[in-house]
Protein backbone atom coordinates (compact mmCIF):
# COMPACT_ATOMS: atom_id res chain seq x y z
CA UNK A 1 0.00 0.00 0.00
CA UNK A 2 1.15 3.53 -0.81
CA UNK A 3 1.35 5.93 2.12
CA UNK A 4 -0.50 9.14 1.23
CA UNK A 5 1.77 11.26 3.41
CA UNK A 6 4.84 10.06 1.48
CA UNK A 7 3.23 11.33 -1.73
CA UNK A 8 2.26 14.64 -0.11
CA UNK A 9 5.88 15.09 0.99
CA UNK A 10 6.92 14.93 -2.66
CA UNK A 11 4.14 17.11 -4.07
CA UNK A 12 4.60 19.91 -1.51
CA UNK A 13 7.91 20.64 -3.21
CA UNK A 14 6.51 20.73 -6.75
CA UNK A 15 6.22 24.50 -7.03
CA UNK A 16 8.39 26.91 -9.07
CA UNK A 17 10.06 28.23 -5.91
CA UNK A 18 10.72 24.86 -4.23
CA UNK A 19 11.24 22.36 -7.04
CA UNK A 20 14.51 20.46 -7.34
CA UNK A 21 13.67 18.90 -10.73
CA UNK A 22 16.87 18.78 -12.74
CA UNK A 23 15.66 17.81 -16.20
CA UNK A 24 12.67 17.09 -18.42
CA UNK A 25 12.73 15.01 -21.59
CA UNK A 26 9.94 13.99 -23.89
CA UNK A 27 8.86 12.19 -27.02
CA UNK A 28 5.88 13.03 -29.23
CA UNK A 29 4.00 10.03 -30.60
CA UNK A 30 1.44 9.56 -33.33
CA UNK A 31 -1.51 7.34 -32.44
CA UNK A 32 0.04 4.50 -34.47
CA UNK A 33 3.26 4.67 -32.41
CA UNK A 34 5.42 6.69 -34.81
CA UNK A 35 7.79 9.06 -32.95
CA UNK A 36 7.38 12.52 -34.47
CA UNK A 37 9.83 14.46 -32.29
CA UNK A 38 11.79 14.58 -29.03
CA UNK A 39 13.32 17.12 -26.67
CA UNK A 40 15.63 17.10 -23.63
CA UNK A 41 16.29 20.20 -21.51
CA UNK A 42 17.52 21.40 -18.13
CA UNK A 43 14.36 22.10 -16.10
CA UNK A 44 15.75 25.37 -14.75
CA UNK A 45 16.06 26.73 -18.29
CA UNK A 46 12.29 26.62 -18.81
CA UNK A 47 10.36 29.88 -18.66
CA UNK A 48 8.27 30.54 -15.58
CA UNK A 49 5.09 29.67 -17.47
CA UNK A 50 6.59 26.43 -18.80
CA UNK A 51 7.80 25.45 -15.32
CA UNK A 52 4.31 25.91 -13.87
CA UNK A 53 2.67 23.92 -16.67
CA UNK A 54 5.11 21.02 -16.45
CA UNK A 55 5.09 20.94 -12.66
CA UNK A 56 1.30 20.59 -12.79
CA UNK A 57 1.68 17.62 -15.15
CA UNK A 58 4.31 15.92 -12.99
CA UNK A 59 2.46 16.63 -9.73
CA UNK A 60 -0.76 15.04 -11.03
CA UNK A 61 0.79 11.59 -10.65
CA UNK A 62 1.92 11.49 -6.98
CA UNK A 63 -1.04 13.74 -6.05
CA UNK A 64 -3.57 11.24 -7.47
CA UNK A 65 -5.92 9.28 -5.22
CA UNK A 66 -3.61 6.92 -3.36
CA UNK A 67 -4.27 3.19 -3.83
CA UNK A 68 -7.01 3.99 -6.36
CA UNK A 69 -5.62 6.08 -9.21
CA UNK A 70 -2.06 5.52 -7.95
CA UNK A 71 -1.23 1.91 -7.08
CA UNK A 72 1.87 -0.07 -6.18
CA UNK A 73 3.43 -2.73 -8.40
CA UNK A 74 6.63 -4.74 -8.06
CA UNK A 75 9.33 -6.15 -10.33
CA UNK A 76 9.93 -9.92 -10.27
CA UNK A 77 13.57 -11.01 -10.18
CA UNK A 78 13.51 -12.04 -13.84
CA UNK A 79 12.42 -8.52 -14.83
CA UNK A 80 15.44 -6.90 -13.12
CA UNK A 81 18.09 -8.62 -15.22
CA UNK A 82 20.50 -7.21 -17.78
CA UNK A 83 18.61 -5.91 -20.80
CA UNK A 84 15.33 -5.38 -18.94
CA UNK A 85 13.35 -2.14 -18.95
CA UNK A 86 14.01 -1.97 -15.19
CA UNK A 87 17.73 -1.72 -16.00
CA UNK A 88 16.93 0.96 -18.62
CA UNK A 89 14.98 3.00 -16.04
CA UNK A 90 17.84 2.68 -13.57
CA UNK A 91 20.28 3.93 -16.20
CA UNK A 92 17.98 6.85 -17.13
CA UNK A 93 17.74 7.79 -13.47
CA UNK A 94 21.45 7.53 -12.80
CA UNK A 95 22.41 9.72 -15.78
CA UNK A 96 19.72 12.26 -14.91
CA UNK A 97 18.10 11.84 -18.38
CA UNK A 98 21.21 13.28 -20.05
CA UNK A 99 21.84 10.26 -22.29
CA UNK A 100 19.78 10.78 -25.46
CA UNK A 101 20.44 7.23 -26.67
CA UNK A 102 18.79 5.82 -23.53
CA UNK A 103 15.84 8.16 -23.98
CA UNK A 104 15.39 7.14 -27.62
CA UNK A 105 15.38 3.48 -26.56
CA UNK A 106 12.71 4.23 -23.95
CA UNK A 107 10.48 6.07 -26.47
CA UNK A 108 10.84 3.24 -28.98
CA UNK A 109 9.87 0.66 -26.36
CA UNK A 110 6.94 2.80 -25.32
CA UNK A 111 5.73 3.36 -28.87
CA UNK A 112 6.03 -0.35 -29.65
CA UNK A 113 4.09 -1.51 -26.60
CA UNK A 114 1.61 1.23 -25.73
CA UNK A 115 -0.99 2.18 -28.32
CA UNK A 116 -3.25 5.19 -27.80
CA UNK A 117 -6.25 6.45 -29.77
CA UNK A 118 -4.81 9.93 -30.44
CA UNK A 119 -1.41 11.66 -30.67
CA UNK A 120 0.29 11.95 -27.30
CA UNK A 121 3.48 12.95 -25.50
CA UNK A 122 5.58 10.88 -23.12
CA UNK A 123 7.23 13.25 -20.64
CA UNK A 124 9.94 12.12 -18.22
CA UNK A 125 11.03 14.22 -15.23
CA UNK A 126 14.15 13.67 -13.11
CA UNK A 127 14.50 14.82 -9.50
CA UNK A 128 16.86 14.47 -6.56
CA UNK A 129 15.21 15.04 -3.19
CA UNK A 130 17.29 15.45 -0.04
CA UNK A 131 15.00 13.63 2.38
CA UNK A 132 15.23 15.42 5.75
CA UNK A 133 15.50 13.53 9.03
CA UNK A 134 12.35 13.79 11.13
CA UNK A 135 12.09 13.36 14.89
CA UNK A 136 9.54 11.04 16.50
CA UNK A 137 7.12 13.96 16.74
CA UNK A 138 7.52 14.39 12.93
CA UNK A 139 9.26 17.72 13.31
CA UNK A 140 11.88 18.30 10.62
CA UNK A 141 15.43 18.25 12.03
CA UNK A 142 17.08 19.81 8.99
CA UNK A 143 19.88 17.49 7.99
CA UNK A 144 19.42 15.14 5.03
CA UNK A 145 18.71 11.46 5.74
CA UNK A 146 19.23 10.28 2.15
CA UNK A 147 18.88 11.48 -1.43
CA UNK A 148 15.81 10.05 -3.16
CA UNK A 149 16.55 10.13 -6.88
CA UNK A 150 13.56 9.31 -9.05
CA UNK A 151 11.70 9.61 -12.34
CA UNK A 152 8.14 10.61 -13.10
CA UNK A 153 6.77 9.52 -16.47
CA UNK A 154 3.57 11.19 -17.68
CA UNK A 155 1.59 10.12 -20.76
CA UNK A 156 -0.34 13.13 -22.03
CA UNK A 157 -2.74 13.52 -24.98
CA UNK A 158 -1.79 16.48 -27.16
CA UNK A 159 -4.21 19.42 -26.93
CA UNK A 160 -2.40 21.36 -29.66
CA UNK A 161 0.65 21.00 -31.84
CA UNK A 162 3.35 19.67 -29.49
CA UNK A 163 1.22 20.85 -26.55
CA UNK A 164 0.71 18.14 -23.86
CA UNK A 165 -2.46 18.16 -21.79
CA UNK A 166 -2.81 16.62 -18.35
CA UNK A 167 -1.67 12.99 -18.02
CA UNK A 168 -4.00 10.05 -18.50
CA UNK A 169 -1.47 7.57 -17.11
CA UNK A 170 2.13 7.32 -15.99
CA UNK A 171 4.40 6.11 -13.21
CA UNK A 172 6.78 7.06 -10.41
CA UNK A 173 10.03 5.07 -10.25
CA UNK A 174 11.42 3.91 -7.94
CA UNK A 175 8.56 3.88 -5.45
CA UNK A 176 8.86 6.22 -2.45
CA UNK A 177 8.10 4.00 0.54
CA UNK A 178 8.63 4.91 4.20
CA UNK A 179 10.40 8.05 2.94
CA UNK A 180 12.97 6.00 1.05
CA UNK A 181 13.55 4.57 -2.44
CA UNK A 182 12.26 1.05 -3.07
CA UNK A 183 14.05 -0.05 -6.23
CA UNK A 184 11.93 -3.18 -6.56
CA UNK A 185 8.67 -1.25 -6.78
CA UNK A 186 6.98 1.30 -9.03
CA UNK A 187 3.84 3.39 -8.52
CA UNK A 188 1.49 3.25 -11.53
CA UNK A 189 -0.99 6.05 -12.28
CA UNK A 190 -4.25 5.88 -14.19
CA UNK A 191 -6.54 8.93 -14.22
CA UNK A 192 -9.57 6.83 -15.18
CA UNK A 193 -9.39 3.57 -13.26
CA UNK A 194 -11.98 1.98 -15.57
CA UNK A 195 -9.54 2.22 -18.50
CA UNK A 196 -6.81 -0.37 -19.23
CA UNK A 197 -3.85 2.05 -19.31
CA UNK A 198 -2.44 0.74 -16.02
CA UNK A 199 -2.36 -2.81 -17.38
CA UNK A 200 -0.68 -1.51 -20.53
CA UNK A 201 2.01 0.19 -18.45
CA UNK A 202 2.43 -2.93 -16.34
CA UNK A 203 3.08 -4.99 -19.46
CA UNK A 204 5.58 -2.44 -20.75
CA UNK A 205 7.51 -2.32 -17.47
CA UNK A 206 7.27 -6.03 -16.71
CA UNK A 207 5.90 -5.34 -13.22
CA UNK A 208 3.11 -7.03 -11.32
CA UNK A 209 0.44 -5.85 -8.92
CA UNK A 210 -0.69 -7.68 -5.82
C-alpha positions in Angstrom: 0.0 0.0 0.0 1.1 3.5 -0.8 1.4 5.9 2.1 -0.5 9.1 1.2 1.8 11.3 3.4 4.8 10.1 1.5 3.2 11.3 -1.7 2.3 14.6 -0.1 5.9 15.1 1.0 6.9 14.9 -2.7 4.1 17.1 -4.1 4.6 19.9 -1.5 7.9 20.6 -3.2 6.5 20.7 -6.8 6.2 24.5 -7.0 8.4 26.9 -9.1 10.1 28.2 -5.9 10.7 24.9 -4.2 11.2 22.4 -7.0 14.5 20.5 -7.3 13.7 18.9 -10.7 16.9 18.8 -12.7 15.7 17.8 -16.2 12.7 17.1 -18.4 12.7 15.0 -21.6 9.9 14.0 -23.9 8.9 12.2 -27.0 5.9 13.0 -29.2 4.0 10.0 -30.6 1.4 9.6 -33.3 -1.5 7.3 -32.4 0.0 4.5 -34.5 3.3 4.7 -32.4 5.4 6.7 -34.8 7.8 9.1 -33.0 7.4 12.5 -34.5 9.8 14.5 -32.3 11.8 14.6 -29.0 13.3 17.1 -26.7 15.6 17.1 -23.6 16.3 20.2 -21.5 17.5 21.4 -18.1 14.4 22.1 -16.1 15.7 25.4 -14.7 16.1 26.7 -18.3 12.3 26.6 -18.8 10.4 29.9 -18.7 8.3 30.5 -15.6 5.1 29.7 -17.5 6.6 26.4 -18.8 7.8 25.4 -15.3 4.3 25.9 -13.9 2.7 23.9 -16.7 5.1 21.0 -16.5 5.1 20.9 -12.7 1.3 20.6 -12.8 1.7 17.6 -15.2 4.3 15.9 -13.0 2.5 16.6 -9.7 -0.8 15.0 -11.0 0.8 11.6 -10.7 1.9 11.5 -7.0 -1.0 13.7 -6.0 -3.6 11.2 -7.5 -5.9 9.3 -5.2 -3.6 6.9 -3.4 -4.3 3.2 -3.8 -7.0 4.0 -6.4 -5.6 6.1 -9.2 -2.1 5.5 -8.0 -1.2 1.9 -7.1 1.9 -0.1 -6.2 3.4 -2.7 -8.4 6.6 -4.7 -8.1 9.3 -6.1 -10.3 9.9 -9.9 -10.3 13.6 -11.0 -10.2 13.5 -12.0 -13.8 12.4 -8.5 -14.8 15.4 -6.9 -13.1 18.1 -8.6 -15.2 20.5 -7.2 -17.8 18.6 -5.9 -20.8 15.3 -5.4 -18.9 13.3 -2.1 -19.0 14.0 -2.0 -15.2 17.7 -1.7 -16.0 16.9 1.0 -18.6 15.0 3.0 -16.0 17.8 2.7 -13.6 20.3 3.9 -16.2 18.0 6.8 -17.1 17.7 7.8 -13.5 21.5 7.5 -12.8 22.4 9.7 -15.8 19.7 12.3 -14.9 18.1 11.8 -18.4 21.2 13.3 -20.0 21.8 10.3 -22.3 19.8 10.8 -25.5 20.4 7.2 -26.7 18.8 5.8 -23.5 15.8 8.2 -24.0 15.4 7.1 -27.6 15.4 3.5 -26.6 12.7 4.2 -24.0 10.5 6.1 -26.5 10.8 3.2 -29.0 9.9 0.7 -26.4 6.9 2.8 -25.3 5.7 3.4 -28.9 6.0 -0.3 -29.7 4.1 -1.5 -26.6 1.6 1.2 -25.7 -1.0 2.2 -28.3 -3.2 5.2 -27.8 -6.3 6.5 -29.8 -4.8 9.9 -30.4 -1.4 11.7 -30.7 0.3 12.0 -27.3 3.5 12.9 -25.5 5.6 10.9 -23.1 7.2 13.3 -20.6 9.9 12.1 -18.2 11.0 14.2 -15.2 14.1 13.7 -13.1 14.5 14.8 -9.5 16.9 14.5 -6.6 15.2 15.0 -3.2 17.3 15.4 0.0 15.0 13.6 2.4 15.2 15.4 5.7 15.5 13.5 9.0 12.4 13.8 11.1 12.1 13.4 14.9 9.5 11.0 16.5 7.1 14.0 16.7 7.5 14.4 12.9 9.3 17.7 13.3 11.9 18.3 10.6 15.4 18.3 12.0 17.1 19.8 9.0 19.9 17.5 8.0 19.4 15.1 5.0 18.7 11.5 5.7 19.2 10.3 2.2 18.9 11.5 -1.4 15.8 10.1 -3.2 16.5 10.1 -6.9 13.6 9.3 -9.0 11.7 9.6 -12.3 8.1 10.6 -13.1 6.8 9.5 -16.5 3.6 11.2 -17.7 1.6 10.1 -20.8 -0.3 13.1 -22.0 -2.7 13.5 -25.0 -1.8 16.5 -27.2 -4.2 19.4 -26.9 -2.4 21.4 -29.7 0.6 21.0 -31.8 3.3 19.7 -29.5 1.2 20.9 -26.5 0.7 18.1 -23.9 -2.5 18.2 -21.8 -2.8 16.6 -18.3 -1.7 13.0 -18.0 -4.0 10.1 -18.5 -1.5 7.6 -17.1 2.1 7.3 -16.0 4.4 6.1 -13.2 6.8 7.1 -10.4 10.0 5.1 -10.3 11.4 3.9 -7.9 8.6 3.9 -5.4 8.9 6.2 -2.5 8.1 4.0 0.5 8.6 4.9 4.2 10.4 8.0 2.9 13.0 6.0 1.0 13.5 4.6 -2.4 12.3 1.1 -3.1 14.1 -0.1 -6.2 11.9 -3.2 -6.6 8.7 -1.3 -6.8 7.0 1.3 -9.0 3.8 3.4 -8.5 1.5 3.2 -11.5 -1.0 6.1 -12.3 -4.3 5.9 -14.2 -6.5 8.9 -14.2 -9.6 6.8 -15.2 -9.4 3.6 -13.3 -12.0 2.0 -15.6 -9.5 2.2 -18.5 -6.8 -0.4 -19.2 -3.8 2.1 -19.3 -2.4 0.7 -16.0 -2.4 -2.8 -17.4 -0.7 -1.5 -20.5 2.0 0.2 -18.4 2.4 -2.9 -16.3 3.1 -5.0 -19.5 5.6 -2.4 -20.7 7.5 -2.3 -17.5 7.3 -6.0 -16.7 5.9 -5.3 -13.2 3.1 -7.0 -11.3 0.4 -5.8 -8.9 -0.7 -7.7 -5.8 
